[in-house]
Amino acid sequence: MDYGSETLATLVKLFSRMPGIGRKSAQRLALHILKSDPRDAERLGKTILELQTKVGFCESCGSITEAPECAICKDVTRDREIVCVVEGPQDVLILEKTGEYRGLYHVLHGVLSPIDGIGPDDLNLKSLEERVEALNIKEVIIATNPSLEGDTTALYIRKALEAAPCSVTRLARGLPMGGTLEFADDVTLAGALERREKL
Amino acid sequence: MDYGSETLATLVKLFSRMPGIGRKSAQRLALHILKSDPRDAERLGKTILELQTKVGFCESCGSITEAPECAICKDVTRDREIVCVVEGPQDVLILEKTGEYRGLYHVLHGVLSPIDGIGPDDLNLKSLEERVEALNIKEVIIATNPSLEGDTTALYIRKALEAAPCSVTRLARGLPMGGTLEFADDVTLAGALERREKL
């Protein structure tokens, strides 16, 4: 489309490549920036330019941090005998929000996906085995997403840690709170029936 | 929320202020930029920084352009006796996409909205009257949005151009193609009944 401006067209194109942003949303964002306070636009541009140089990943667990080690790994009040394995840094944020978990994390930065050519060496897996041994971890909770890839990755990790003296668990499967049987998919419903709990 | 990084937290905050972007989407966008190719992130940041300095509005019609006058106003093959009045630059893009309109545009950069303190002087209205006279315009098509503010603005323009020797029209109202009576709102349906057309 002819936006009347190369710069605007470029920005729309760059935004529309981002996850969850279609052409119309990209256009709306770009026009919003065009009309916004110049100081806000400058702050946004500069923050994006700084992001990758300032922000890195924790050398222990792979979480987001601006220091070599993240705040959770440095926090001595946390339970250091339990580690929760997640796919991406966003999952750490989600789990922390529940306030239920007080152990450490380990971020894989992906999942096993042969179809996309992603194997064990492409993930932050080797260091998980090293950490489990070095920290004398008692339990590894696998919190990959409930998907084919997430389950494959979970099974791979269980096998990789077979020799380690720790238990390996994964998040419970079943009906989500607030959902209805009517809208649950077959796999979820069949699984919930099979894993039924005593009341 | 603790993102483990001030820079990331700032970017999430800036994105979540944008139209149609909630906290979760903002987080997804910021993490996407963090993980993206450094050249892409740099290009995005720089384009945003350049946007407001490079891109401006046509001094004739108010459309987006990087030159003093936009491509449509400069195009001698377009019908220069008809002008279509729209709320924002995005509306020019939308109407151009239909390929149905060959006249000029006039971008108001807003709508009359007493509740938000937006009066005639805040819009690109004065120059519309001047253009209608200078270009000897024969028809002014008002294409403001079908809303209370859009209609108020349309009526204001009709009144302002009362003395001008041009006809003032507005886009047809009625049922949208592909819609169903069941899901049409009362105002649309009542209006469609009132403005029924001979078959």
Interface residues (C-beta under 8 A of the other chain):
Chain A: M1 D2 Y3 G4 S5 E6 T7 L8 T10 L11 L14 R17 M18 P19 G20 I21 S25 Q27 R28 L29 A30 L31 H32 I33 L34 P38 D40 A41 E42 R43 L44 G45 K46 T47 I48 L49 E50 L51 Q52 K54 V55 C58 S63 I64 T65 E66 C70 A71 I72 G88 P89 Q90 V92 L93 E96 K97
Chain B: M1 D2 Y3 G4 S5 E6 T7 L8 T10 L11 L14 F15 R17 M18 P19 G20 I21 S25 Q27 R28 L29 A30 L31 H32 I33 L34 P38 D40 A41 E42 R43 L44 G45 K46 T47 I48 L49 E50 L51 Q52 K54 V55 C58 S63 I64 T65 E66 C70 A71 I72 G88 P89 Q90 V92 L93 E96 K97
